């Protein structure tokens, strides 16, 4: 069996609805330009607040994909 190597990047997704939607947005957007996505790990959840109300949910994720030689 050949050994594999994976690259890990950090992304921040945002949503005005939920942390789940924010994480999903990051993965789906990355999937538009990266191939062979493997694992997404939620690192941090936070939110921005405006006028004493939550205005944006943010999810920082680590996303791995298979590294291929050029």
Long-range contacts (C-beta under 8 A, 24 or more apart in sequence): 4-66, 4-67, 5-66, 5-67, 6-38, 6-64, 6-65, 6-66, 6-67, 7-64, 7-65, 7-66, 7-67, 8-62, 8-63, 8-64, 9-62, 9-63, 9-65, 10-43, 10-60, 10-61, 10-62, 10-63, 11-60, 11-61, 11-63, 12-58, 12-59, 12-60, 12-61, 13-58, 13-59, 13-61, 14-56, 14-57, 14-58, 14-59, 15-56, 15-57, 15-59, 16-55, 16-56, 16-57, 17-57, 18-57, 19-45, 19-57, 19-58, 19-59, 20-59, 21-57, 22-57, 22-58, 22-59, 23-59, 23-61, 26-59, 26-61, 26-63, 27-61, 27-63, 30-63, 34-63, 34-65, 35-65, 35-66, 35-68, 36-65, 36-66, 36-68, 37-63, 37-64, 37-65, 38-64, 38-65, 38-66, 39-63, 39-64, 40-64
